[in-house]
Amino acid sequence: MNSKAPADRSGQGPVKSLDRKLVEIRADPSVRTFILADAKDADMAYGVRAPGPRYWLSAQGARPARFSPEVWTREEFGYRNLPEFLDIIREIVRQGVVDIMLMSPYVNDLLTIQEGLFRNSPVTPAARANDTTDIWAVRHGCYTAEPSRPFRTASIDQIQCGRVECDRGGTDPGFPGANLGLYSLTFLNDPDRDREMLLAYKAFREEAERKGFRHFLEVFDPNVPTGLSPEKLGEFINDQILRTLAGVPEAGRPLFLKIVYHGPRALEELVQYDPRMIVGILGGSAGTTYDAFLLLHEAQRHGARVALYGRKINHAEHQLAFIEMLRLITEGRIGPEEAVRAYHGVLEALRIRPRRTLEEDLQLTDPVLRADRTGRRRAMWEVHDPDPAGTGVKRGESLGGEKTAAATGPGASGDSPVAATAPATARGSKPVDFDCMTPEQRRDYHLERLRRRYGGG
């Protein structure tokens, strides 16, 4: 992808983990380094429902809201308000486990520009740079059922500095807002509509290059029937991506891709095409916790190096613990099934009632993942330690800045994490060797650590 794109120019303090990881992945596409993003941009799609259900709030607790008792109660309404939503974003950014926080331009203005939330954070702020009609998911609307049309509410300047036009005449090239945006395309196998979509992307891309604005490219599946069978959809999307980007010089290319996971074959054929192109997957619908964890595990195993989860995080009973599990999975320190059990253990310790029983939450309901589980072959992609000689090259970090040793060897299959070494539990103590632990021991280790972190008894 665009290896010459400038780093985050927003003057947000220390080097962002995203920039460091992009360098590592480009240097060695087989490295285990993985980029996690929390997509908190649902207010560009859902309106009142966007902040998500109120069964989990941040440590700040409930924010004031007026509900007339003769009409309904707040519990009957059931959704967070925007202040509660912002509190959760603040908490996740301070946790420091995700690499990117994706927001609407308005929330970016509130938190990035006005509040300076990301100024001393390793997390990179990003904003949704366009809102095609297929994400206009308002109640009682019909937009999502109609062929997608391009549309862009916010300008690049508004994302970068919160105004229609930024002052670009000074010596300081930085802006207080986000300097990274998500741009989405929806191909419909229709020449007129797809041409319209690509013309809008061309205009955005050229403006972004002139203004030094970085972007990553999201490609949705068609939102209306196209005449394509489901088994051909992955090939259609792959070819559309490669054909589109073949006309884009390196200076204007996206940092990475965000696509639907269509199974190992579709992902691997796209990943192998160009080692410079970083491929990521989107989370999709909420599903079970096992769906979410296994999707991440399988996507990484087959070559993805980025994952953007929205509803899967926002609908979790405890978002911080859920995100921590995602990171442990990408580091090879715990398998998907172990992670579900450990996550439920944290909920139990915190006396949070899960929406599903453990048995229900261990069910695999995603049809693509279920198909992938039958007739599985060995993964094409392997992940390696970027510092096998022990030269001290910086690796990924878990919650609280704990340094983690790299995983080595081929991508794990099933729920067996690759060999990895945990951080020392105390200064001077011997690091925990996860490769010598049973799945139950690994689960109990992480469960106890998370209980201590989140205050469980």
Buried (B, 14 or more C-beta within 10 A) or exposed (E): BBBEBEBBBBBBEEEBBBBBBBEBBBEBBBBBBBBBBBBBBBBBBBEEBBBBEBBBBBEEEBBEEEEEEEEEEBEEBEBBBBEBBBBBBBBBBEBBBBBBBBBBBBBBBBBBBEEBBBBEBBBBBBBBBBBBBBBBBEEEEEBBEEBBBBEBEBBBBBBBBBBEEBEEEEEEEBBBBBBBBBBBBBBBBBEEBBEBBBEBBBEBBEEBBEBBBBBBBBBBBBBBEBEBEEEEBBBBBBEBBEEBBEEBEEEBBBBBBBBBBBBBBBBBBBBEEBEEBBBBBBBBEBBBBBBBBBBBBBBBBBBBBBBBBBBBBBBBBBBBBBBBBBBBBBBBBBBBBBBBBBBBBBBBBBEBEBBBEBEEBBBBEBEBBEEBEEEEEEBBBBBBBBBEEEEEEEBBBBBEEEEBBBBBBEBBBEBEBBBBBBBEEEEEEEEBEBBEBEBEEBBBBBBBBBBEBBEBE
